[in-house]
Structures are given as structure tokens and as C-alpha cells.
Amino acid sequence: MIETELLREHIYDVVGAVHNVHKVLGPGLNESCYQEGLQIEFTQKKIPFKREISFHPTYQGLTMESTFRLDFLCKEDIVVECKSVPKLIADHRAQLFNYLRLLKLPCGILVNFMPQYAEIERYFYDKDRQLIGPANRMVRGHLRE
């Protein structure tokens, strides 16, 4: 079961950093610029993170050769996926959802830095029920249907 309140605190810290980066850098730069800004912001705010983590999925207990790469893993429980695109689409969400599902991590944040106001989507993964949904549907560690 997900410790919802602790995750919400972690999300608050990470989203605050995202807003600071967007406020300073503004809209429309390339994705790597925002990633570098987030790295600096996370370091200054003492938010534990790892950047560009590569991992291999498993199939029937065997490690596959395919490689995936997260933009950030924050506080050991939040995947942060950065984009700088005109509009977030289903493929961007699917990428984040796959990371959550494959790594069995409880929380993901999808950020689009291109618009005038950063688009930030928060998702929880309920591994007991293998469901992913928006953060506002999480109640006492489980997603409402």
C-alpha cells in the first residue's frame, strides 16, 4: 500500500522545483536545458535525485537487453519525465506509465515546459491492483475506480 501523505509531501517538493525552473528559464527551450535546470534546483533544495537512470525490464525473471532511461528519480519514489513539446499526448503518458509499472514505483510526474505555464500531471501507481491513475483519485493508498 502506498503511503499517500508522504508521497504528497514529496510531490509538493518536486513540483515546487519544477515551477521554479520554469519561472526562471521561461517557456520554449529544449528539454535538456530544463533537465539541467531541474538538476541544479534539486541540488539547491536538497531534494534527493538521480538523473538519467538506465534500467532493463525483466521477462519471466530474466533481464532483457532492452534499455529504458528515466529523466529523474526523486526521493526514491517519484519518476519525473520532462518534455518540451507543443502539447502532451497519450504516448508521453504511456512512457511514464510504463516506467512506473516496470519499476513498481508509486508516483510519476509528467512535465511539459514548453507552454507559457508549465503543464504538470501527477500519477499514482497502485501496484496491488496494477492500476495507474491521476493523483486526485488516490485515497488511503489505493486508486478509486
Secondary structure, DSSP 8 states (H G I E B T S, - for coil): ---HHHHHHHHHHHHHHHHHHHHHH-SS--HHHHHHHHHHHHHHTT--EEEEEEE--EETTEE-S--EEEEEEETTTEEEEEE-SSS--HHHHHHHHHHHHHHT-SEEEEEE-SSSS-EEEEEEEETTTTEEEEGGGEETTEE--
